[in-house]
Amino acid sequence: MDGMYPFIPGGPDQLAMHEGTFGFPVEGADEQLRTGLEELKDAQVWERVEAGIHQAARALTAADPGLVLPGELTVLVTLGTRRTATSWGRSMGCRGSGGFPDSSS
């Protein structure tokens, strides 16, 4: 998440963000984490995200042939937990946001 929040002096407290959202326990959850990563791999999450990005880009440029898409897109996939109802309701554990400025320039 480095660089995603240039408007926060010094950047956000990443541990606090992790613990306040879908985050898994930082200590004592090694087996749970290994299982979760294996489930992500088995579900082909990275391949599905990439395919979805390409599908969206095709749809956007078909709707607006003059549209200029960014040269790079960063997607953050987070291994979370189902411990709360808010993280595993209608969204099925998915959460998205966008519009983060490019802080590299």
The first five atom37 places (N, CA, C, CB, O) and aatype in JSON, in Angstrom:
{
  "aatype": [12, 3, 7, 12, 18, 14, 13, 9, 14, 7, 7, 14, 3, 5, 10, 0, 12, 8, 6, 7, 16, 13, 7, 13, 14, 19, 6, 7, 0, 3, 6, 5, 10, 1, 16, 7, 10, 6, 6, 10, 11, 3, 0, 5, 19, 17, 6, 1, 19, 6, 0, 7, 9, 8, 5, 0, 0, 1, 0, 10, 16, 0, 0, 3, 14, 7, 10, 19, 10, 14, 7, 6, 10, 16, 19, 10, 19, 16, 10, 7, 16, 1, 1, 16, 0, 16, 15, 17, 7, 1, 15, 12, 7, 4, 1, 7, 15, 7, 7, 13, 14, 3, 15, 15, 15],
  "atom_mask": [
    [1, 1, 1, 1, 1],
    [1, 1, 1, 1, 1],
    [1, 1, 1, 0, 1],
    [1, 1, 1, 1, 1],
    [1, 1, 1, 1, 1],
    [1, 1, 1, 1, 1],
    [1, 1, 1, 1, 1],
    [1, 1, 1, 1, 1],
    [1, 1, 1, 1, 1],
    [1, 1, 1, 0, 1],
    [1, 1, 1, 0, 1],
    [1, 1, 1, 1, 1],
    [1, 1, 1, 1, 1],
    [1, 1, 1, 1, 1],
    [1, 1, 1, 1, 1],
    [1, 1, 1, 1, 1],
    [1, 1, 1, 1, 1],
    [1, 1, 1, 1, 1],
    [1, 1, 1, 1, 1],
    [1, 1, 1, 0, 1],
    [1, 1, 1, 1, 1],
    [1, 1, 1, 1, 1],
    [1, 1, 1, 0, 1],
    [1, 1, 1, 1, 1],
    [1, 1, 1, 1, 1],
    [1, 1, 1, 1, 1],
    [1, 1, 1, 1, 1],
    [1, 1, 1, 0, 1],
    [1, 1, 1, 1, 1],
    [1, 1, 1, 1, 1],
    [1, 1, 1, 1, 1],
    [1, 1, 1, 1, 1],
    [1, 1, 1, 1, 1],
    [1, 1, 1, 1, 1],
    [1, 1, 1, 1, 1],
    [1, 1, 1, 0, 1],
    [1, 1, 1, 1, 1],
    [1, 1, 1, 1, 1],
    [1, 1, 1, 1, 1],
    [1, 1, 1, 1, 1],
    [1, 1, 1, 1, 1],
    [1, 1, 1, 1, 1],
    [1, 1, 1, 1, 1],
    [1, 1, 1, 1, 1],
    [1, 1, 1, 1, 1],
    [1, 1, 1, 1, 1],
    [1, 1, 1, 1, 1],
    [1, 1, 1, 1, 1],
    [1, 1, 1, 1, 1],
    [1, 1, 1, 1, 1],
    [1, 1, 1, 1, 1],
    [1, 1, 1, 0, 1],
    [1, 1, 1, 1, 1],
    [1, 1, 1, 1, 1],
    [1, 1, 1, 1, 1],
    [1, 1, 1, 1, 1],
    [1, 1, 1, 1, 1],
    [1, 1, 1, 1, 1],
    [1, 1, 1, 1, 1],
    [1, 1, 1, 1, 1],
    [1, 1, 1, 1, 1],
    [1, 1, 1, 1, 1],
    [1, 1, 1, 1, 1],
    [1, 1, 1, 1, 1],
    [1, 1, 1, 1, 1],
    [1, 1, 1, 0, 1],
    [1, 1, 1, 1, 1],
    [1, 1, 1, 1, 1],
    [1, 1, 1, 1, 1],
    [1, 1, 1, 1, 1],
    [1, 1, 1, 0, 1],
    [1, 1, 1, 1, 1],
    [1, 1, 1, 1, 1],
    [1, 1, 1, 1, 1],
    [1, 1, 1, 1, 1],
    [1, 1, 1, 1, 1],
    [1, 1, 1, 1, 1],
    [1, 1, 1, 1, 1],
    [1, 1, 1, 1, 1],
    [1, 1, 1, 0, 1],
    [1, 1, 1, 1, 1],
    [1, 1, 1, 1, 1],
    [1, 1, 1, 1, 1],
    [1, 1, 1, 1, 1],
    [1, 1, 1, 1, 1],
    [1, 1, 1, 1, 1],
    [1, 1, 1, 1, 1],
    [1, 1, 1, 1, 1],
    [1, 1, 1, 0, 1],
    [1, 1, 1, 1, 1],
    [1, 1, 1, 1, 1],
    [1, 1, 1, 1, 1],
    [1, 1, 1, 0, 1],
    [1, 1, 1, 1, 1],
    [1, 1, 1, 1, 1],
    [1, 1, 1, 0, 1],
    [1, 1, 1, 1, 1],
    [1, 1, 1, 0, 1],
    [1, 1, 1, 0, 1],
    [1, 1, 1, 1, 1],
    [1, 1, 1, 1, 1],
    [1, 1, 1, 1, 1],
    [1, 1, 1, 1, 1],
    [1, 1, 1, 1, 1],
    [1, 1, 1, 1, 1]
  ],
  "atom_positions": [
    [[0.81, -1.19, 0.0], [0.0, 0.0, 0.0], [0.86, 1.26, 0.0], [-0.92, -0.01, 1.19], [0.34, 2.38, 0.01]],
    [[2.16, 1.07, -0.01], [3.04, 2.23, -0.04], [2.71, 3.1, -1.23], [4.51, 1.79, -0.08], [2.56, 2.61, -2.35]],
    [[2.58, 4.39, -0.99], [2.33, 5.34, -2.06], [0.86, 5.52, -2.4], [0.0, 0.0, 0.0], [0.53, 6.42, -3.18]],
    [[-0.02, 4.72, -1.84], [-1.44, 4.82, -2.19], [-2.14, 5.97, -1.46], [-2.14, 3.52, -1.87], [-3.2, 6.42, -1.89]],
    [[-1.56, 6.44, -0.39], [-2.2, 7.48, 0.42], [-1.24, 8.64, 0.62], [-2.65, 6.92, 1.78], [-0.85, 8.91, 1.75]],
    [[-0.84, 9.35, -0.45], [0.13, 10.43, -0.29], [-0.41, 11.61, 0.52], [0.57, 10.91, -1.64], [0.37, 12.45, 0.97]],
    [[-1.71, 11.68, 0.72], [-2.31, 12.76, 1.47], [-2.24, 12.54, 2.98], [-3.74, 12.94, 1.05], [-2.6, 13.43, 3.74]],
    [[-1.77, 11.36, 3.41], [-1.59, 11.1, 4.84], [-0.1, 11.27, 5.15], [-2.1, 9.65, 5.24], [0.72, 10.47, 4.7]],
    [[0.24, 12.3, 5.92], [1.67, 12.52, 6.22], [2.31, 11.26, 6.83], [1.83, 13.71, 7.18], [1.84, 10.75, 7.84]],
    [[3.37, 10.8, 6.22], [4.04, 9.6, 6.71], [3.37, 8.3, 6.3], [0.0, 0.0, 0.0], [3.87, 7.22, 6.59]],
    [[2.24, 8.41, 5.62], [1.51, 7.22, 5.19], [0.65, 6.66, 6.3], [0.0, 0.0, 0.0], [0.8, 7.04, 7.46]],
    [[-0.24, 5.75, 5.95], [-1.14, 5.18, 6.97], [-0.42, 4.16, 7.84], [-2.35, 4.53, 6.29], [0.63, 3.63, 7.47]],
    [[-0.99, 3.89, 8.99], [-0.51, 2.82, 9.85], [-1.04, 1.52, 9.24], [-0.98, 3.0, 11.36], [-2.2, 1.17, 9.42]],
    [[-0.17, 0.81, 8.53], [-0.62, -0.37, 7.79], [-1.12, -1.47, 8.7], [0.5, -0.89, 6.94], [-2.06, -2.19, 8.34]],
    [[-0.54, -1.64, 9.87], [-1.01, -2.66, 10.8], [-2.42, -2.32, 11.29], [-0.05, -2.8, 12.0], [-3.28, -3.19, 11.36]],
    [[-2.65, -1.05, 11.62], [-3.99, -0.65, 12.07], [-5.01, -0.84, 10.96], [-3.98, 0.82, 12.54], [-6.13, -1.27, 11.22]],
    [[-4.63, -0.53, 9.72], [-5.55, -0.74, 8.59], [-5.85, -2.23, 8.43], [-4.96, -0.16, 7.28], [-6.99, -2.62, 8.21]],
    [[-4.83, -3.05, 8.54], [-4.98, -4.5, 8.41], [-5.92, -5.04, 9.48], [-3.6, -5.2, 8.51], [-6.86, -5.79, 9.18]],
    [[-5.67, -4.65, 10.71], [-6.48, -5.14, 11.82], [-7.91, -4.6, 11.78], [-5.84, -4.78, 13.14], [-8.82, -5.25, 12.28]],
    [[-8.11, -3.42, 11.19], [-9.43, -2.8, 11.15], [-10.28, -3.19, 9.96], [0.0, 0.0, 0.0], [-11.41, -2.74, 9.84]],
    [[-9.74, -4.03, 9.08], [-10.5, -4.43, 7.9], [-10.62, -5.96, 7.88], [-9.83, -3.91, 6.59], [-11.05, -6.56, 8.86]],
    [[-10.25, -6.57, 6.78], [-10.39, -8.02, 6.64], [-9.24, -8.79, 7.28], [-10.49, -8.39, 5.19], [-9.2, -10.02, 7.2]],
    [[-8.32, -8.1, 7.89], [-7.06, -8.71, 8.31], [-7.18, -9.93, 9.2], [0.0, 0.0, 0.0], [-8.04, -10.01, 10.07]],
    [[-6.31, -10.87, 8.95], [-6.18, -12.08, 9.73], [-5.32, -11.76, 10.96], [-5.55, -13.23, 8.89], [-4.64, -10.74, 10.98]],
    [[-5.34, -12.61, 11.98], [-4.48, -12.38, 13.14], [-3.0, -12.36, 12.69], [-4.71, -13.48, 14.23], [-2.58, -13.21, 11.9]],
    [[-2.25, -11.41, 13.18], [-0.86, -11.28, 12.77], [0.0, -12.38, 13.37], [-0.31, -9.91, 13.18], [0.97, -12.82, 12.75]],
    [[-0.33, -12.84, 14.56], [0.44, -13.89, 15.2], [-0.45, -15.1, 15.47], [1.06, -13.39, 16.52], [-1.64, -14.97, 15.76]],
    [[0.14, -16.28, 15.36], [-0.56, -17.51, 15.71], [-1.52, -18.04, 14.67], [0.0, 0.0, 0.0], [-2.37, -18.87, 14.99]],
    [[-1.41, -17.58, 13.43], [-2.36, -18.02, 12.41], [-1.63, -18.62, 11.19], [-3.24, -16.85, 11.96], [-2.18, -18.63, 10.09]],
    [[-0.42, -19.13, 11.4], [0.38, -19.6, 10.27], [-0.34, -20.66, 9.42], [1.68, -20.17, 10.77], [-0.33, -20.57, 8.2]],
    [[-0.95, -21.64, 10.06], [-1.63, -22.7, 9.3], [-2.85, -22.14, 8.57], [-2.05, -23.85, 10.24], [-3.12, -22.51, 7.43]],
    [[-3.57, -21.25, 9.23], [-4.73, -20.61, 8.6], [-4.28, -19.82, 7.37], [-5.46, -19.68, 9.6], [-4.94, -19.84, 6.34]],
    [[-3.16, -19.13, 7.49], [-2.64, -18.34, 6.36], [-2.21, -19.24, 5.21], [-1.46, -17.47, 6.82], [-2.52, -18.96, 4.05]],
    [[-1.5, -20.32, 5.52], [-1.09, -21.26, 4.46], [-2.31, -21.83, 3.74], [-0.24, -22.41, 5.06], [-2.32, -21.94, 2.51]],
    [[-3.33, -22.18, 4.51], [-4.56, -22.72, 3.92], [-5.22, -21.66, 3.04], [-5.53, -23.19, 5.02], [-5.64, -21.95, 1.92]],
    [[-5.31, -20.44, 3.54], [-5.92, -19.37, 2.78], [-5.19, -19.06, 1.49], [0.0, 0.0, 0.0], [-5.81, -18.86, 0.45]],
    [[-3.86, -19.03, 1.54], [-3.08, -18.79, 0.32], [-3.27, -19.92, -0.69], [-1.59, -18.65, 0.66], [-3.35, -19.67, -1.89]],
    [[-3.34, -21.13, -0.2], [-3.56, -22.28, -1.09], [-4.95, -22.18, -1.74], [-3.43, -23.61, -0.32], [-5.11, -22.51, -2.92]],
    [[-5.94, -21.74, -0.97], [-7.29, -21.56, -1.53], [-7.3, -20.48, -2.6], [-8.28, -21.2, -0.42], [-7.96, -20.63, -3.63]],
    [[-6.57, -19.38, -2.37], [-6.47, -18.33, -3.39], [-5.82, -18.89, -4.65], [-5.66, -17.14, -2.85], [-6.27, -18.61, -5.77]],
    [[-4.76, -19.66, -4.46], [-4.06, -20.25, -5.61], [-4.98, -21.22, -6.36], [-2.78, -20.99, -5.14], [-5.07, -21.18, -7.58]],
    [[-5.65, -22.09, -5.61], [-6.56, -23.07, -6.24], [-7.71, -22.39, -6.97], [-7.11, -24.03, -5.18], [-8.18, -22.9, -7.99]],
    [[-8.16, -21.25, -6.47], [-9.26, -20.51, -7.1], [-8.77, -19.65, -8.26], [-9.96, -19.64, -6.07], [-9.56, -18.97, -8.91]],
    [[-7.48, -19.69, -8.52], [-6.86, -18.93, -9.61], [-7.19, -17.44, -9.51], [-7.33, -19.48, -10.98], [-7.54, -16.8, -10.5]],
    [[-7.08, -16.92, -8.3], [-7.45, -15.53, -8.04], [-6.64, -14.57, -8.9], [-7.26, -15.2, -6.58], [-7.21, -13.67, -9.51]],
    [[-5.33, -14.74, -8.96], [-4.49, -13.82, -9.72], [-4.83, -13.85, -11.21], [-3.02, -14.14, -9.51], [-4.89, -12.81, -11.86]],
    [[-5.05, -15.04, -11.73], [-5.42, -15.17, -13.15], [-6.79, -14.55, -13.42], [-5.41, -16.65, -13.57], [-7.0, -13.92, -14.45]],
    [[-7.72, -14.74, -12.49], [-9.06, -14.2, -12.66], [-9.06, -12.68, -12.57], [-10.01, -14.78, -11.62], [-9.8, -12.01, -13.3]],
    [[-8.26, -12.13, -11.68], [-8.15, -10.67, -11.58], [-7.59, -10.11, -12.88], [-7.25, -10.26, -10.38], [-8.12, -9.14, -13.42]],
    [[-6.52, -10.72, -13.38], [-5.91, -10.25, -14.63], [-6.9, -10.35, -15.79], [-4.64, -11.06, -14.95], [-7.01, -9.42, -16.6]],
    [[-7.62, -11.45, -15.88], [-8.6, -11.61, -16.96], [-9.71, -10.56, -16.83], [-9.21, -13.04, -16.93], [-10.17, -10.02, -17.84]],
    [[-10.15, -10.27, -15.61], [-11.18, -9.27, -15.4], [-10.73, -7.88, -15.8], [0.0, 0.0, 0.0], [-11.51, -7.1, -16.35]],
    [[-9.48, -7.57, -15.52], [-8.93, -6.27, -15.92], [-8.92, -6.15, -17.44], [-7.5, -6.06, -15.35], [-9.32, -5.12, -17.99]],
    [[-8.47, -7.19, -18.11], [-8.44, -7.15, -19.59], [-9.85, -7.06, -20.17], [-7.73, -8.41, -20.14], [-10.08, -6.33, -21.14]],
    [[-10.8, -7.78, -19.58], [-12.19, -7.73, -20.04], [-12.77, -6.33, -19.85], [-13.05, -8.76, -19.29], [-13.45, -5.81, -20.74]],
    [[-12.49, -5.71, -18.71], [-12.97, -4.35, -18.46], [-12.35, -3.36, -19.42], [-12.67, -3.94, -17.01], [-13.03, -2.45, -19.91]],
    [[-11.06, -3.51, -19.7], [-10.39, -2.6, -20.63], [-10.99, -2.72, -22.03], [-8.88, -2.9, -20.68], [-11.18, -1.71, -22.71]],
    [[-11.29, -3.93, -22.46], [-11.92, -4.12, -23.78], [-13.3, -3.47, -23.82], [-12.04, -5.63, -24.11], [-13.65, -2.82, -24.8]],
    [[-14.08, -3.64, -22.76], [-15.42, -3.05, -22.72], [-15.35, -1.52, -22.71], [-16.19, -3.55, -21.48], [-16.14, -0.86, -23.38]],
    [[-14.43, -0.97, -21.96], [-14.31, 0.48, -21.88], [-13.87, 1.08, -23.22], [-13.31, 0.87, -20.79], [-14.42, 2.08, -23.66]],
    [[-12.88, 0.46, -23.85], [-12.4, 1.01, -25.13], [-13.4, 0.75, -26.25], [-11.04, 0.39, -25.5], [-13.42, 1.5, -27.23]],
    [[-14.23, -0.27, -26.14], [-15.29, -0.49, -27.13], [-16.35, 0.6, -26.99], [-15.93, -1.9, -26.96], [-16.89, 1.09, -27.99]],
    [[-16.65, 0.98, -25.76], [-17.65, 2.02, -25.52], [-17.13, 3.41, -25.87], [-18.1, 1.98, -24.07], [-17.89, 4.29, -26.27]],
    [[-15.83, 3.6, -25.71], [-15.21, 4.91, -26.0], [-13.85, 4.66, -26.65], [-15.06, 5.78, -24.69], [-12.84, 4.59, -25.96]],
    [[-13.83, 4.53, -27.98], [-12.57, 4.2, -28.67], [-11.45, 5.22, -28.43], [-12.82, 4.1, -30.15], [-10.28, 4.88, -28.6]],
    [[-11.77, 6.42, -28.05], [-10.74, 7.43, -27.8], [-10.23, 7.43, -26.36], [0.0, 0.0, 0.0], [-9.35, 8.22, -26.01]],
    [[-10.76, 6.57, -25.55], [-10.38, 6.51, -24.14], [-8.92, 6.11, -24.0], [-11.28, 5.52, -23.38], [-8.45, 5.16, -24.63]],
    [[-8.21, 6.83, -23.17], [-6.81, 6.51, -22.88], [-6.77, 5.82, -21.52], [-5.9, 7.8, -22.91], [-7.11, 6.42, -20.5]],
    [[-6.36, 4.58, -21.52], [-6.26, 3.82, -20.28], [-4.88, 4.02, -19.66], [-6.52, 2.32, -20.54], [-3.92, 4.31, -20.37]],
    [[-4.79, 3.87, -18.35], [-3.48, 4.02, -17.7], [-2.52, 2.92, -18.17], [-3.62, 3.98, -16.17], [-2.94, 1.82, -18.52]],
    [[-1.26, 3.24, -18.18], [-0.26, 2.27, -18.59], [-0.02, 1.18, -17.57], [0.0, 0.0, 0.0], [0.5, 0.12, -17.89]],
    [[-0.41, 1.46, -16.34], [-0.2, 0.48, -15.27], [-1.37, 0.55, -14.31], [1.13, 0.75, -14.53], [-1.92, 1.62, -14.04]],
    [[-1.75, -0.6, -13.78], [-2.82, -0.7, -12.81], [-2.34, -1.6, -11.69], [-4.15, -1.23, -13.45], [-1.85, -2.7, -11.95]],
    [[-2.47, -1.16, -10.47], [-2.05, -1.96, -9.32], [-3.28, -2.51, -8.62], [-1.18, -1.13, -8.34], [-4.2, -1.76, -8.3]],
    [[-3.3, -3.81, -8.39], [-4.4, -4.46, -7.68], [-3.82, -5.06, -6.41], [-5.1, -5.55, -8.57], [-2.82, -5.77, -6.45]],
    [[-4.46, -4.79, -5.3], [-4.04, -5.33, -4.02], [-4.98, -6.48, -3.66], [-4.03, -4.22, -2.91], [-6.17, -6.26, -3.43]],
    [[-4.45, -7.68, -3.62], [-5.22, -8.86, -3.18], [-4.79, -9.12, -1.74], [-4.97, -10.13, -4.12], [-3.61, -9.32, -1.46]],
    [[-5.77, -9.11, -0.85], [-5.48, -9.27, 0.57], [-6.04, -10.59, 1.07], [-6.06, -8.1, 1.38], [-7.2, -10.92, 0.81]],
    [[-5.24, -11.32, 1.76], [-5.7, -12.54, 2.41], [-6.35, -12.13, 3.72], [-4.54, -13.57, 2.63], [-5.68, -11.63, 4.62]],
    [[-7.64, -12.34, 3.81], [-8.38, -11.9, 4.99], [-8.97, -13.06, 5.75], [0.0, 0.0, 0.0], [-8.57, -14.21, 5.59]],
    [[-9.92, -12.73, 6.59], [-10.56, -13.72, 7.42], [-12.08, -13.54, 7.36], [-10.06, -13.62, 8.87], [-12.56, -12.45, 7.06]],
    [[-12.79, -14.58, 7.63], [-14.25, -14.52, 7.65], [-14.78, -14.27, 9.05], [-14.85, -15.81, 7.09], [-15.94, -14.56, 9.34]],
    [[-13.96, -13.75, 9.93], [-14.32, -13.67, 11.35], [-15.46, -12.72, 11.66], [-13.13, -13.24, 12.13], [-16.06, -12.81, 12.73]],
    [[-15.79, -11.81, 10.75], [-16.87, -10.87, 11.04], [-17.92, -10.94, 9.94], [-16.33, -9.43, 11.19], [-17.62, -11.24, 8.78]],
    [[-19.13, -10.65, 10.3], [-20.23, -10.65, 9.33], [-20.02, -9.57, 8.28], [-21.58, -10.46, 10.03], [-20.42, -9.74, 7.13]],
    [[-19.4, -8.45, 8.67], [-19.23, -7.35, 7.72], [-18.24, -7.71, 6.61], [-18.76, -6.11, 8.43], [-18.32, -7.15, 5.52]],
    [[-17.33, -8.63, 6.88], [-16.37, -8.99, 5.85], [-16.85, -10.15, 5.0], [-15.03, -9.33, 6.48], [-16.2, -10.5, 4.01]],
    [[-17.97, -10.76, 5.36], [-18.42, -11.92, 4.61], [-19.93, -11.91, 4.45], [-17.96, -13.22, 5.29], [-20.6, -12.9, 4.76]],
    [[-20.46, -10.82, 3.99], [-21.9, -10.72, 3.75], [-22.16, -10.8, 2.27], [0.0, 0.0, 0.0], [-21.67, -11.7, 1.59]],
    [[-22.94, -9.86, 1.78], [-23.29, -9.84, 0.36], [-22.08, -9.72, -0.54], [-24.25, -8.71, 0.08], [-22.1, -10.19, -1.68]],
    [[-21.02, -9.1, -0.04], [-19.83, -8.89, -0.87], [-18.99, -10.15, -1.03], [-18.98, -7.79, -0.29], [-18.07, -10.17, -1.85]],
    [[-19.29, -11.18, -0.28], [-18.52, -12.43, -0.32], [-17.04, -12.18, -0.08], [-18.73, -13.13, -1.66], [-16.19, -12.88, -0.63]],
    [[-16.73, -11.19, 0.74], [-15.35, -10.9, 1.08], [-14.64, -9.97, 0.13], [0.0, 0.0, 0.0], [-13.46, -9.69, 0.31]],
    [[-15.34, -9.48, -0.89], [-14.7, -8.59, -1.87], [-14.94, -7.14, -1.47], [-15.23, -8.85, -3.3], [-16.03, -6.78, -1.02]],
    [[-13.94, -6.35, -1.64], [-14.06, -4.92, -1.38], [-13.17, -4.21, -2.37], [-13.67, -4.56, 0.1], [-12.05, -4.65, -2.64]],
    [[-13.64, -3.13, -2.91], [-12.84, -2.41, -3.89], [-12.93, -0.92, -3.68], [0.0, 0.0, 0.0], [-13.91, -0.41, -3.14]],
    [[-11.92, -0.26, -4.09], [-11.89, 1.19, -4.09], [-10.92, 1.62, -5.18], [-11.49, 1.77, -2.69], [-10.12, 0.81, -5.66]],
    [[-10.98, 2.84, -5.56], [-10.11, 3.26, -6.63], [-9.83, 4.74, -6.58], [0.0, 0.0, 0.0], [-10.22, 5.44, -5.64]],
    [[-9.17, 5.19, -7.6], [-8.89, 6.61, -7.71], [-7.72, 7.08, -6.91], [0.0, 0.0, 0.0], [-7.61, 8.27, -6.62]],
    [[-6.83, 6.19, -6.53], [-5.65, 6.61, -5.81], [-4.69, 7.27, -6.77], [-4.98, 5.41, -5.1], [-4.39, 6.71, -7.82]],
    [[-4.2, 8.44, -6.42], [-3.28, 9.13, -7.32], [-1.94, 8.42, -7.41], [-3.08, 10.57, -6.86], [-1.54, 7.7, -6.5]],
    [[-1.27, 8.64, -8.52], [0.07, 8.1, -8.72], [1.04, 9.0, -7.98], [0.44, 8.0, -10.23], [1.26, 10.14, -8.37]],
    [[1.61, 8.49, -6.91], [2.5, 9.32, -6.11], [3.94, 9.23, -6.57], [2.41, 8.93, -4.66], [4.83, 9.83, -5.96]],
    [[4.19, 8.49, -7.65], [5.58, 8.32, -8.1], [6.06, 9.52, -8.89], [5.72, 7.06, -8.95], [7.26, 9.67, -9.12]],
    [[5.15, 10.38, -9.32], [5.58, 11.52, -10.14], [5.71, 12.78, -9.33], [4.61, 11.76, -11.27], [6.07, 13.83, -9.87]]
  ]
}
